[in-house]
Amino acid sequence: MDSIIFQGNVIGMLAYIVSAMLLFSWIIKDVEQKLVERKLYVACGLGVVLGTGSDIIMILGGINGYSENTGYASKILVSPIILFIFLFIGVNRKTFKEENGASYYSAGLGLFYGGAGEFWKLLVAEEVHNLSTFDYFIISAFGFSTVLFLGGAAMWISYGIKRGEGARIASRFTILYLILAFLNALALEEIHYGIYETVIVPLISLLGFFVISLAVFTSKDWIRKKTINPESDNPIRDP
């Protein structure tokens, strides 16, 4: 486990990619046979590609970096915009948005989008900082919460697109994620730089982040029902 890349791959796979796969499998378990298999693969694959692309832009631009003068201001103010621009592009593809089961495909795209982005963030954190076991826990838990949040947000955006309000809902989630990015920044300032000199700050920040993310994700049942067209020739009904 001395290799940074090896550590990042193992922890990232377990915390993000495997979690996204298990959550998506659970969401579609009752309707999988009624969905188009090719589009399921495309949704998940596109999520990984877009998640990687958006994070590379943020890494190259130094958006998620820390500054002595401004702290994590760019992470808080800019990263939500980039994150949801790419997510909206993915969910708004004609391949998914016109399908009767649009919310299911969007869920997979959002989960893997979040998983891919957080995977790269973990690798960068390992490269830049010496992480303790507690640091790994905090970063991985924030990453998992982000996966939950983006999975739920993608379903909401899909619902909005069906009603012609996709951009409006995406912008609202951008503002909400700005608050979550602030909570994440508080935790990172403590575990990387010891600014607050107490573990209570990252733990409380993590709790708030997780509760909001879980609330967004657990709204999936209502969203999926709203995005299903009962008059379709091949309706997909929630259990």
C-alpha positions as CSV (number, residue, x, y, z in Angstrom):
1,M,0.0,0.0,0.0
2,D,3.0,2.3,-0.4
3,S,2.0,3.4,-3.8
4,I,-0.1,6.5,-3.9
5,I,-1.8,5.4,-7.1
6,F,-2.5,2.0,-5.7
7,Q,-4.0,3.4,-2.5
8,G,-6.1,5.9,-4.5
9,N,-7.4,3.2,-6.8
10,V,-8.4,0.8,-4.0
11,I,-10.1,3.4,-1.8
12,G,-11.6,5.3,-4.7
13,M,-13.0,2.1,-6.2
14,L,-14.6,1.0,-2.9
15,A,-15.9,4.4,-1.8
16,Y,-17.1,5.7,-5.1
17,I,-17.3,3.5,-8.2
18,V,-18.4,0.3,-6.4
19,S,-20.9,2.4,-4.3
20,A,-22.3,4.0,-7.5
21,M,-22.7,0.5,-9.1
22,L,-24.4,-0.9,-6.1
23,L,-26.8,2.0,-5.7
24,F,-27.7,2.0,-9.4
25,S,-28.3,-1.7,-9.3
26,W,-30.6,-1.3,-6.4
27,I,-32.5,1.5,-8.1
28,I,-33.2,-0.4,-11.3
29,K,-33.6,-3.9,-9.8
30,D,-37.3,-4.1,-10.3
31,V,-37.4,-2.7,-13.8
32,E,-34.1,-3.6,-15.3
33,Q,-35.7,-6.0,-17.9
34,K,-37.8,-3.1,-19.2
35,L,-35.0,-0.7,-19.7
36,V,-32.8,-0.6,-22.8
37,E,-29.5,-2.3,-21.8
38,R,-27.4,-0.3,-24.3
39,K,-28.6,2.9,-22.8
40,L,-27.9,1.8,-19.3
41,Y,-24.3,1.2,-20.3
42,V,-24.1,4.5,-22.2
43,A,-25.5,6.4,-19.2
44,C,-23.0,5.0,-16.8
45,G,-20.1,5.3,-19.2
46,L,-21.0,8.9,-20.1
47,G,-21.2,9.7,-16.4
48,V,-17.6,8.5,-16.0
49,V,-16.4,10.4,-19.0
50,L,-18.1,13.7,-18.0
51,G,-17.1,13.3,-14.4
52,T,-13.5,12.8,-15.4
53,G,-13.6,15.7,-17.8
54,S,-15.1,18.1,-15.4
55,D,-12.6,17.2,-12.7
56,I,-9.6,17.5,-15.0
57,I,-10.7,21.0,-15.9
58,M,-10.9,21.9,-12.2
59,I,-7.5,20.3,-11.5
60,L,-5.8,22.1,-14.4
61,G,-7.4,25.4,-13.4
62,G,-6.5,25.0,-9.8
63,I,-10.1,25.5,-8.9
64,N,-10.1,23.0,-6.0
65,G,-6.8,24.2,-4.7
66,Y,-6.1,26.1,-1.5
67,S,-4.8,29.7,-1.3
68,E,-3.4,31.4,1.7
69,N,-5.3,34.6,0.7
70,T,-8.6,33.2,-0.4
71,G,-8.7,29.7,1.1
72,Y,-11.0,27.4,-0.9
73,A,-13.0,30.3,-2.4
74,S,-12.7,29.1,-5.9
75,K,-13.8,25.6,-4.9
76,I,-16.8,27.0,-3.2
77,L,-17.9,29.5,-5.9
78,V,-16.7,28.0,-9.2
79,S,-16.7,24.3,-8.9
80,P,-20.5,24.0,-8.5
81,I,-21.0,25.8,-11.8
82,I,-18.6,23.5,-13.7
83,L,-20.0,20.4,-12.0
84,F,-23.6,21.1,-13.0
85,I,-22.9,22.4,-16.5
86,F,-21.4,19.0,-17.3
87,L,-24.1,17.1,-15.4
88,F,-26.8,19.0,-17.3
89,I,-25.1,18.3,-20.6
90,G,-25.2,14.6,-19.9
91,V,-28.8,14.4,-18.6
92,N,-30.1,16.6,-21.4
93,R,-28.9,14.2,-24.1
94,K,-31.7,13.1,-26.5
95,T,-30.7,9.5,-25.9
96,F,-32.1,9.7,-22.3
97,K,-34.4,12.6,-21.9
98,E,-37.1,11.4,-24.3
99,E,-37.2,7.9,-22.8
100,N,-40.0,6.7,-20.6
101,G,-37.5,5.6,-18.0
102,A,-35.5,8.8,-18.2
103,S,-35.0,9.1,-14.4
104,Y,-33.4,5.6,-14.3
105,Y,-30.8,6.4,-16.9
106,S,-30.2,9.8,-15.3
107,A,-29.7,8.2,-11.9
108,G,-26.9,6.0,-13.4
109,L,-25.3,8.9,-15.1
110,G,-25.4,11.1,-12.0
111,L,-24.0,8.3,-9.7
112,F,-21.1,7.4,-12.0
113,Y,-20.5,11.1,-12.7
114,G,-20.0,11.8,-9.1
115,G,-18.0,8.6,-8.5
116,A,-15.5,9.4,-11.3
117,G,-15.0,13.0,-10.2
118,E,-14.5,12.1,-6.5
119,F,-12.1,9.3,-7.6
120,W,-9.8,11.9,-9.1
121,K,-10.1,14.3,-6.2
122,L,-8.9,11.5,-3.9
123,L,-5.8,10.8,-6.1
124,V,-4.9,14.5,-6.1
125,A,-5.4,14.8,-2.3
126,E,-3.0,11.8,-1.8
127,E,-0.4,13.4,-4.1
128,V,-0.5,16.7,-2.3
129,H,-1.1,15.8,1.3
130,N,0.0,13.2,3.8
131,L,-3.3,11.6,4.8
132,S,-4.1,9.9,8.0
133,T,-6.7,7.2,8.5
134,F,-9.1,9.9,9.8
135,D,-8.4,12.0,6.7
136,Y,-9.2,9.1,4.4
137,F,-12.4,8.5,6.3
138,I,-13.5,12.2,6.0
139,I,-12.6,12.5,2.3
140,S,-14.1,9.2,1.4
141,A,-17.3,10.0,3.3
142,F,-17.6,13.4,1.6
143,G,-17.0,11.7,-1.7
144,F,-19.7,9.1,-1.1
145,S,-22.1,11.8,0.0
146,T,-21.4,13.7,-3.3
147,V,-22.2,10.5,-5.2
148,L,-25.5,10.4,-3.5
149,F,-26.2,14.0,-4.1
150,L,-25.4,14.0,-7.8
151,G,-27.4,10.8,-8.3
152,G,-30.5,12.4,-6.8
153,A,-29.8,15.8,-8.6
154,A,-29.6,14.1,-12.0
155,M,-33.1,12.6,-11.4
156,W,-34.4,16.0,-10.5
157,I,-32.9,17.6,-13.5
158,S,-34.4,14.8,-15.7
159,Y,-37.8,15.6,-14.2
160,G,-37.2,19.3,-14.9
161,I,-36.3,18.6,-18.5
162,K,-39.6,16.7,-19.0
163,R,-41.4,19.9,-17.8
164,G,-39.2,22.3,-19.7
165,E,-37.5,23.5,-16.6
166,G,-34.3,21.6,-16.6
167,A,-32.0,24.6,-16.6
168,R,-33.9,26.2,-13.7
169,I,-33.7,23.1,-11.5
170,A,-30.0,22.6,-12.4
171,S,-29.3,26.2,-11.3
172,R,-31.1,25.6,-8.0
173,F,-29.0,22.6,-7.4
174,T,-25.9,24.6,-8.3
175,I,-26.7,27.0,-5.5
176,L,-27.4,24.2,-3.1
177,Y,-24.1,22.5,-3.9
178,L,-22.4,25.9,-3.2
179,I,-23.5,25.4,0.4
180,L,-22.3,21.8,0.4
181,A,-18.9,22.9,-1.1
182,F,-18.6,25.4,1.8
183,L,-19.1,22.5,4.3
184,N,-16.5,20.4,2.4
185,A,-14.1,23.3,2.5
186,L,-14.4,23.7,6.3
187,A,-13.5,20.0,6.7
188,L,-10.6,20.2,4.3
189,E,-9.2,23.3,6.0
190,E,-9.0,21.3,9.2
191,I,-7.7,18.0,8.1
192,H,-5.1,19.5,5.7
193,Y,-4.1,22.7,7.5
194,G,-5.3,22.3,11.0
195,I,-7.0,25.8,11.0
196,Y,-9.7,25.0,13.6
197,E,-7.7,22.6,15.7
198,T,-10.6,20.4,16.4
199,V,-12.1,17.3,14.7
200,I,-15.6,18.5,15.5
201,V,-15.5,20.9,12.5
202,P,-15.0,18.2,9.8
203,L,-17.4,15.8,11.6
204,I,-20.2,18.3,11.9
205,S,-19.6,19.5,8.3
206,L,-19.7,15.9,7.1
207,L,-23.0,15.3,8.9
208,G,-24.6,18.3,7.3
209,F,-23.3,17.4,3.9
210,F,-24.5,13.7,4.2
211,V,-28.0,14.6,5.5
212,I,-28.6,17.0,2.6
213,S,-27.3,14.5,0.1
214,L,-29.3,11.7,1.5
215,A,-32.5,13.8,1.4
216,V,-31.9,14.6,-2.3
217,F,-31.2,11.0,-3.2
218,T,-34.1,9.5,-1.2
219,S,-36.5,11.7,-3.2
220,K,-35.9,9.3,-6.1
221,D,-39.2,7.4,-5.6
222,W,-41.3,10.5,-6.2
223,I,-39.1,11.7,-9.1
224,R,-39.2,8.4,-10.9
225,K,-42.9,8.2,-10.7
226,K,-43.2,11.7,-12.1
227,T,-40.9,11.0,-15.0
228,I,-42.8,7.9,-16.1
229,N,-45.4,8.3,-18.8
230,P,-48.3,6.0,-18.1
231,E,-49.6,6.4,-21.6
232,S,-46.4,5.0,-23.2
233,D,-46.6,1.8,-25.2
234,N,-44.0,0.4,-22.9
235,P,-44.6,1.9,-19.5
236,I,-42.2,1.4,-16.7
237,R,-43.9,1.3,-13.4
238,D,-42.2,1.7,-10.0
239,P,-42.9,-1.1,-7.5
